[in-house]
Amino acid sequence: MKILYIHQYFKTPAEGGCVRSYHLARGLISQGHEVTMITAHNEWSGLHEIDSLHVHYLPIPYANHFGFIRRVWSFLKYVSMTKRKVASLHARFDLAYVMTTPLTTGLIALHLKEKYNLPFYFEVGDLWPEAPIKMGAAKNGLIKNLLYRFEKKCYFEAQKVIALSPAIRNYIESNSPETKVHVVPNFSDVTFFEAHYKIQRFSSENPLKVGYIGTFGAANHLDYLLDAARLCEERKLPVVFNLMGDGAHFNRIKKISRQMNNLTVHPFGTTHAVKSLLESQDAVYVSFKNLEILNTGSPNKFFDGLAAGKLIIINFGGWIRHIIEEKKCGFYHDPLDPGELTRKLSVFLKEPEMLYQYQKNARALAEKYYSKDLQVQKLGKILTNQKHLSVSDSEVYILTA
């Protein structure tokens, strides 16, 4: 098939960030499909050929620190320019694969179906508009009602919806029962990340290392981690924290880190920089603001942490908490109780053999259920309407239901 792939935030491994679309597109190409990507970029424009993938870059700035109005402008600009770009291609496509966030990409999907009679698959990684509404971004009742109606129309008009988590699938099916929803979560790149775990004794000279790699944004609320790090320092626990990423709160957290001896903030890095830092850590911290709606996501760094064989620490509930506790590869701590994190970490400090086993369990989980090849294969079968639920998939499907 000739597939038109719409993703405003497309990134390559050389750039860093979320590279899901890159790997899915490359996987589809390896299965014999031709893929054309339309994306936005702060610096690049024009057509680039990247690993047999045709990438059209639209010059539209975007950053996590943008305010509400500037973000909306970026979203709508992408919609407008993408419509013009598609018209200028004079190409016939068999399918559009449209990724949200942001939800405004749904405007592109509906346009493609109406104007070109092009069926579309709609990939949903976060629950929009539910999440931003719950975070207070939209308060007007009329606007909220319009957003919900638009969301439901996108699901209804889609040929299929690809949900990145079972929780998202359940939400969509409850709100749009007629929609066909498949789960293709984010993946663990077990060929890229290497697991370096061993039994070791921790001390002030050899502290346990906890890494956070991702966005420094409002939805992540890294103050939970900062509170826990301060308490670890007060209690003289041999634990250090390494944070890497970018976002609206980066400068504030960087400033705070200068006052702490057990916390280091690293600037945003390429995929190889992430690999280097992540593989040197003993545990991975995944953080979200204490809102139930944010429990539904499929965070990249959770899956990277599994691939690298790390103890997983989370401060939110939902399907991921269920998995890490069921498979004994991590633990949850109450985000409002940093003492709970220090108490649970102390167990692993005293019993390094248990840490070693949890790390091995994390890597095994990545290999069995979430490998990149498995998810690419699953998406390919969904596109060609083949049965894609294998025995191992069935188990994780039930586990995460």
DRENFILO-255515 format. One record per residue (C-alpha): residue in three letters; x, y, z. Coordinates in pm, whole numbers, padded with zeros to 5 digits, always signed. Layout:
ALAXYZ...
//
This chain:
MET+00000+00000+00000LYS+00091+00365-00035ILE+00053+00508+00314LEU+00035+00877+00407TYR+00167+00911+00763ILE+00066+01225+00955HIS+00264+01304+01271GLN+00341+01659+01379TYR+00623+01555+01617PHE+00809+01300+01402LYS+01169+01243+01520THR+01459+01033+01397PRO+01700+00847+01630ALA+01967+01106+01546GLU+01742+01380+01688GLY+01627+01198+02000GLY+01285+01219+02157CYS+00995+00990+02068VAL+01100+00776+01771ARG+00794+00549+01761SER+00674+00685+01426TYR+01019+00642+01271HIS+01035+00275+01366LEU+00674+00199+01274ALA+00719+00366+00936ARG+01046+00181+00875GLY+00874-00144+00975LEU+00592-00084+00728ILE+00847-00013+00455SER+01023-00343+00533GLN+00685-00516+00486GLY+00663-00378+00132HIS+00458-00060+00184GLU+00557+00286+00060VAL+00536+00551+00333THR+00522+00929+00300MET+00553+01128+00622ILE+00432+01485+00670THR+00564+01649+00986ALA+00669+01981+01136HIS+01012+02101+01244ASN+01164+02402+01414GLU+01446+02432+01161TRP+01404+02200+00862SER+01175+02227+00560GLY+01127+02049+00231LEU+01150+01685+00127HIS+01410+01461+00292GLU+01473+01095+00208ILE+01547+00919+00537ASP+01608+00542+00527SER+01364+00490+00234LEU+01107+00709+00408HIS+00981+01019+00223VAL+00963+01295+00488HIS+00808+01633+00409TYR+00911+01885+00677LEU+00691+02190+00735PRO+00863+02488+00903ILE+00641+02520+01212PRO+00809+02597+01547TYR+00693+02410+01858ALA+00833+02363+02209ASN+00700+02234+02540HIS+00747+02574+02703PHE+00508+02746+02458GLY+00203+02906+02614PHE-00153+02797+02533ILE-00213+03045+02247ARG+00121+02976+02083ARG+00064+02601+02103VAL-00280+02629+01943TRP-00130+02843+01666SER+00132+02575+01601PHE-00133+02301+01591LEU-00361+02489+01351LYS-00070+02599+01133TYR+00026+02235+01092VAL-00330+02147+00991SER-00339+02423+00729MET+00005+02354+00582THR-00049+01977+00575LYS-00369+02018+00373ARG-00181+02231+00120LYS+00111+01989+00111VAL-00115+01691+00040ALA-00284+01883-00244SER+00055+01971-00394LEU+00176+01609-00397HIS-00077+01503-00663ALA-00032+01149-00535ARG-00278+00867-00477PHE-00262+00700-00137ASP-00439+00387-00017LEU-00448+00478+00351ALA-00373+00764+00589TYR-00218+00685+00926VAL-00286+00984+01149MET-00121+01018+01488THR-00253+01229+01771THR-00141+01415+01983PRO-00236+01685+01917LEU-00605+01618+01863THR-00607+01878+01585THR-00453+01619+01353GLY-00808+01483+01348LEU-00898+01783+01132ILE-00648+01656+00877ALA-00787+01302+00895LEU-01145+01418+00840HIS-01034+01643+00552LEU-00852+01356+00380LYS-01157+01133+00404GLU-01400+01399+00286LYS-01196+01548+00002TYR-01000+01247-00124ASN-01216+00961+00004LEU-00902+00839+00180PRO-00968+00601+00472PHE-00766+00669+00784TYR-00635+00491+01092PHE-00626+00713+01399GLU-00348+00648+01652VAL-00426+00768+02004GLY-00136+00804+02247ASP-00302+01033+02501LEU-00666+01096+02578TRP-00738+01429+02417PRO-00930+01640+02503GLU-00989+01458+02833ALA-00637+01503+02971PRO-00594+01878+02904ILE-00950+01944+03021LYS-00880+01763+03349MET-00560+01969+03381GLY-00760+02291+03344ALA-00656+02392+02992ALA-01020+02426+02879LYS-01283+02544+03127ASN-01562+02684+02911GLY-01852+02438+02896LEU-01932+02509+02531ILE-01571+02462+02422LYS-01543+02137+02617ASN-01862+02007+02458LEU-01734+02091+02109LEU-01403+01918+02179TYR-01571+01601+02300ARG-01800+01595+01996PHE-01501+01644+01765GLU-01311+01365+01942LYS-01603+01123+01901LYS-01639+01214+01532CYS-01272+01133+01473TYR-01318+00789+01629PHE-01643+00724+01441GLU-01501+00822+01101ALA-01177+00627+01145GLN-01153+00292+00973LYS-00969+00170+01281VAL-00825+00327+01596ILE-00483+00228+01726ALA-00465+00280+02102LEU-00127+00289+02275SER-00261+00130+02593PRO-00547-00095+02700ALA-00675+00185+02923ILE-00707+00413+02620ARG-00878+00131+02431ASN-01131+00086+02712TYR-01205+00460+02721ILE-01260+00483+02345GLU-01478+00173+02332SER-01695+00306+02614ASN-01740+00641+02438SER-01760+00511+02082PRO-01883+00147+02089GLU-01899+00120+01710THR-01525+00196+01672LYS-01278-00085+01601VAL-00991-00038+01847HIS-00659-00226+01850VAL-00381-00192+02107VAL-00027-00137+01978PRO+00166+00000+02277ASN+00495+00180+02269PHE+00778-00066+02235SER+01101-00176+02394ASP+01394-00166+02154VAL+01573-00473+02288THR+01825-00469+02003PHE+01932-00110+02078PHE+01937-00109+02458GLU+02164-00352+02640ALA+02094-00483+02988HIS+02393-00446+03224TYR+02274-00578+03558LYS+02477-00741+03830ILE+02458-00798+04204GLN+02634-00509+04373ARG+02662-00356+04719PHE+02564+00009+04751SER+02742+00275+04953SER+02823+00645+04939GLU+03109+00553+04703ASN+02881+00332+04491PRO+02529+00477+04516LEU+02218+00333+04356LYS+02147+00541+04046VAL+01793+00642+03949GLY+01739+00797+03607TYR+01456+01010+03472ILE+01465+01069+03097GLY+01180+01258+02935THR+00982+01579+02939PHE+01015+01838+03215GLY+00654+01951+03179ALA+00342+02023+03382ALA+00195+01679+03316ASN+00511+01511+03452HIS+00521+01713+03776LEU+00882+01630+03862ASP+00842+01797+04201TYR+00743+01450+04324LEU+01089+01327+04231LEU+01259+01635+04378ASP+01081+01582+04711ALA+01193+01218+04717ALA+01552+01314+04629ARG+01562+01569+04913LEU+01440+01308+05159CYS+01700+01058+05038GLU+01966+01322+05099GLU+01830+01404+05446ARG+01827+01036+05541LYS+02174+00987+05392LEU+02063+00707+05164PRO+02324+00610+04902VAL+02098+00708+04613VAL+02161+00960+04334PHE+01924+01089+04066ASN+02009+01174+03705LEU+01756+01368+03499MET+01776+01422+03122GLY+01533+01600+02894ASP+01376+01933+02815GLY+01052+02118+02872ALA+00883+02412+03035HIS+01021+02334+03383PHE+01377+02249+03279ASN+01543+02574+03391ARG+01364+02575+03726ILE+01462+02216+03802LYS+01818+02277+03682LYS+01844+02567+03928ILE+01711+02354+04214SER+01958+02076+04133ARG+02252+02308+04206GLN+02143+02311+04570MET+02138+01931+04597ASN+02428+01689+04614ASN+02240+01382+04493LEU+02067+01521+04183THR+02216+01605+03842VAL+02026+01751+03547HIS+02148+01676+03195PRO+02033+01859+02880PHE+01817+01693+02616GLY+02019+01434+02427THR+02012+01221+02114THR+01895+00861+02122HIS+02256+00750+02175ALA+02298+00995+02465VAL+01982+00850+02619LYS+02119+00498+02570SER+02445+00589+02742LEU+02280+00748+03045LEU+02001+00492+03079GLU+02229+00190+03063SER+02443+00338+03343GLN+02147+00361+03583ASP+02008+00099+03822ALA+01648+00220+03813VAL+01419+00431+03594TYR+01168+00681+03734VAL+00850+00753+03536SER+00643+01047+03657PHE+00298+01194+03597LYS+00092+01454+03776ASN-00149+01306+04029LEU-00451+01293+03796GLU-00628+00965+03721ILE-00665+01045+03352LEU-00284+01051+03313ASN-00267+00686+03426THR-00386+00576+03084GLY-00076+00668+02883SER+00202+00460+02729PRO+00523+00647+02829ASN+00827+00578+02613LYS+01075+00571+02897PHE+00886+00295+03076PHE+00949+00072+02776ASP+01309+00192+02738GLY+01364+00111+03105LEU+01233-00241+03050ALA+01460-00288+02748ALA+01763-00173+02946GLY+01677-00409+03234LYS+01612-00147+03501LEU+01404-00140+03818ILE+01092+00059+03727ILE+00969+00323+03974ILE+00638+00499+03904ASN+00423+00748+04094PHE+00091+00675+03919GLY-00156+00388+03908GLY-00336+00222+03622TRP-00233-00051+03384ILE+00144+00001+03415ARG+00132-00029+03793HIS-00057-00356+03752ILE+00207-00492+03515ILE+00519-00403+03713GLU+00372-00540+04034GLU+00242-00856+03864LYS+00574-00921+03688LYS+00791-00807+03981CYS+01003-00560+03790GLY+00923-00237+03976PHE+00712-00056+04232TYR+00465+00228+04276HIS+00498+00501+04536ASP+00239+00753+04650PRO+00341+01080+04479LEU+00231+01277+04786ASP+00443+01062+05019PRO+00813+01081+04929GLY+00886+00875+05238GLU+00722+00577+05071LEU+00979+00594+04792THR+01270+00603+05037ARG+01127+00310+05233LYS+01081+00096+04922LEU+01421+00189+04782SER+01582+00094+05115VAL+01464-00263+05063PHE+01662-00285+04739LEU+01963-00120+04899LYS+01963-00388+05169GLU+01882-00674+04930PRO+02079-00621+04607GLU+01993-00976+04501MET+01628-00870+04479LEU+01721-00566+04271TYR+01912-00796+04036GLN+01608-01022+03997TYR+01372-00729+03934GLN+01607-00597+03667LYS+01617-00938+03496ASN+01237-00954+03511ALA+01215-00612+03343ARG+01428-00723+03049ALA+01235-01050+03017LEU+00906-00856+03005ALA+01043-00633+02729GLU+01160-00928+02521LYS+00843-01135+02556TYR+00570-00873+02516TYR+00697-00534+02403SER+00979-00579+02157LYS+00987-00339+01864ASP+00966-00621+01611LEU+00654-00761+01777GLN+00470-00428+01770VAL+00569-00354+01409GLN+00452-00701+01307LYS+00125-00647+01492LEU+00058-00315+01318GLY+00136-00468+00978LYS-00118-00743+01038ILE-00382-00492+01149LEU-00329-00294+00828THR-00379-00606+00618ASN-00669-00734+00831GLN-00484-01045+00943LYS-00540-01214+01278HIS-00273-01063+01503LEU-00349-01182+01856SER-00083-01440+01939VAL-00061-01651+02254SER+00180-01409+02419ASP-00036-01115+02309SER-00340-01279+02465GLU-00171-01301+02800VAL-00064-00936+02803TYR-00405-00835+02664ILE-00572-00995+02965LEU-00303-00867+03201THR-00359-00507+03093ALA-00734-00515+03042
//
